[in-house]
Amino acid sequence: MGKGVRKWLGERIIGGIHRFAQDLPGERRGNALEKISTALDNVDDIGWIGPCIWKPMLRRNMIIYIEAADKISELSREPWIGKRYAFQIPAYYYALRAMAGKRRWEISPEDVIREAMD
């Protein structure tokens, strides 16, 4: 992996997720990763994990609301794209999957790449 990709994944994606987690109230931070991991199989389930988690994800542009958007073309069928929500970029999806798989917030850029390659 190139140095630029590693830096981008570490600082922007993983770092962004860490900043999101730090903004959560203490009692929510403990189980937020578990709740998010349940929504990774169906991105639209993010709406059911509680507004104290999905609203900060929206504010930080980790996810976007796409149901109300005018469709100019058909969206591809990818695991990070639902009918109502989508991850802003696949890197957030794969980073959160790596975190969920390890059951901890701390991961490396290599963990994200491995998750995307599986």
C-alpha positions in Angstrom: 0.0 0.0 0.0 1.3 3.4 -0.9 2.3 5.9 1.8 -0.4 8.4 0.6 -3.2 5.8 0.8 -2.0 4.7 4.2 -2.0 8.2 5.5 -5.4 9.0 4.1 -7.0 5.9 5.6 -5.3 6.5 8.9 -6.0 10.3 9.3 -9.2 10.9 7.3 -11.2 7.6 7.6 -10.1 5.9 10.8 -9.4 9.3 12.4 -12.8 10.5 11.3 -14.5 7.5 12.9 -12.5 8.0 16.1 -13.6 11.7 16.2 -17.2 10.5 15.6 -16.9 8.0 18.5 -15.4 10.6 20.9 -18.4 12.9 20.2 -20.8 10.2 21.4 -22.1 10.4 25.0 -20.1 8.1 27.2 -22.9 5.6 27.7 -23.5 5.4 24.0 -19.8 5.1 23.0 -19.5 1.7 24.8 -22.1 0.0 22.6 -22.1 2.1 19.5 -19.7 -0.2 17.6 -21.8 -3.2 18.4 -25.0 -1.3 17.2 -23.3 -0.1 14.0 -22.0 -3.6 13.3 -25.6 -4.9 13.2 -26.4 -2.4 10.5 -23.4 -3.2 8.2 -25.3 -6.1 6.5 -28.1 -3.7 5.5 -27.1 0.0 5.5 -30.7 1.0 5.8 -30.8 -0.5 9.3 -28.7 2.5 10.4 -31.9 4.4 10.8 -32.9 1.8 13.5 -29.8 2.0 15.7 -30.8 5.2 17.3 -30.6 8.9 16.4 -27.8 9.5 18.9 -25.6 7.4 16.6 -26.8 7.9 13.1 -27.3 11.6 13.3 -23.6 12.3 14.2 -22.7 9.9 11.3 -24.8 12.1 9.0 -23.3 15.3 10.4 -19.8 13.9 9.8 -20.7 12.8 6.2 -19.9 9.2 7.0 -23.3 8.3 5.8 -25.7 10.1 3.5 -29.5 10.0 3.1 -30.3 9.1 -0.4 -34.0 8.1 -0.4 -35.2 11.7 -1.1 -32.6 12.3 -3.8 -33.8 12.6 -7.4 -32.5 9.5 -9.2 -30.8 10.2 -12.5 -29.5 6.7 -12.8 -29.8 3.4 -11.1 -27.4 3.0 -8.1 -25.2 0.0 -8.2 -25.9 -2.9 -5.8 -23.0 -2.6 -3.3 -23.1 -3.5 0.4 -22.5 0.1 1.4 -25.5 1.4 -0.6 -29.1 0.9 0.6 -32.4 2.4 -0.5 -32.5 5.0 2.2 -28.8 5.4 3.3 -25.4 4.9 1.9 -21.9 5.3 3.2 -20.4 8.5 1.8 -17.4 6.4 0.5 -16.8 2.6 0.7 -13.7 3.3 3.0 -16.0 4.1 5.9 -18.0 0.9 5.4 -14.8 -1.2 5.3 -13.2 0.5 8.2 -16.3 0.0 10.4 -16.5 -3.6 9.3 -12.8 -4.1 10.3 -13.6 -2.5 13.7 -16.7 -4.6 14.1 -14.7 -7.8 13.3 -12.0 -6.9 15.8 -14.6 -5.6 18.3 -12.6 -2.4 18.9 -12.2 1.1 17.6 -8.4 0.8 17.1 -7.4 -0.6 13.7 -4.8 0.0 11.1 -5.0 1.1 7.5 -3.9 -2.4 6.6 -7.0 -3.8 8.4 -9.2 -1.7 6.2 -7.5 -2.9 3.1 -7.7 -6.5 4.2 -11.4 -6.1 4.9 -12.0 -4.6 1.4 -10.1 -7.4 -0.3 -12.1 -10.3 1.4 
